[in-house]
Amino acid sequence: MLVSELPSSEYNPFYQTYVMALGNVGLFEELKTGKSNFLSLFEKISEEELDFAYEEGKWTLAEAIVHTIDTERIFQYRALCIARNDKTPFPGFDQDAYVPYSNASNRTKKDLIEEYKAVRDSSISLFNSFDDESIKRIGTASGSKMSVRALGFIISGHQAHHIRIIEERYLS
């Protein structure tokens, strides 16, 4: 399954930037490559930098990392439910409301790496478990149509987006 095989009708236009930023990659390969890329990013981050915010009112580096993990969990859950033919429409979520309760400032680099690996490995296992029919199944999330395969690409594209932000604004 390549990005070029994903119709834009299977996700909200808001996610277009994330999906198209990936290039024409395969879903399963990108989930694995994205894991390597995120872990490589961690090698550039010191424990002290986790508390750094590049501007007043912006998230700290630790908060941005936890946001990326939280978002993957949420989209992973949506993918599971839609793949299992759950017809429940999923509401949007307010990412900014999650951050104050994320406990990011009390997390160590090691903790964040372990949590990230667990979540990404779970995503890889989940998406590998889907057959051709379930990965194309469509549900509703944030008031729009959303397919299981679109959620996989959005997970990957969202992470790639945050890798770029971290490299440009936190580590430059």
HELIX and SHEET records of a PDB file:
HELIX    1   1 VAL A    3  GLU A    5  5                                   3    
HELIX    2   2 SER A    8  GLU A   10  5                                   3    
HELIX    3   3 PRO A   13  TYR A   15  5                                   3    
HELIX    4   4 GLN A   16  MET A   20  1                                   5    
HELIX    5   5 LEU A   27  GLU A   43  1                                  17    
HELIX    6   6 GLU A   48  ASP A   51  5                                   4    
HELIX    7   7 LEU A   61  ALA A   83  1                                  23    
HELIX    8   8 GLN A   95  TYR A   98  1                                   4    
HELIX    9   9 VAL A   99  TYR A  101  5                                   3    
HELIX   10  10 ALA A  104  ASN A  106  5                                   3    
HELIX   11  11 LYS A  109  SER A  129  1                                  21    
HELIX   12  12 ASP A  132  ILE A  135  1                                   4    
HELIX   13  13 VAL A  148  ILE A  165  1                                  18    
HELIX   14  14 ILE A  166  TYR A  170  3                                   5    
SHEET    1   A 2 ILE A 138  ALA A 141  0                                        
SHEET    2   A 2 SER A 144  SER A 147 -1                                        
END                                                                             
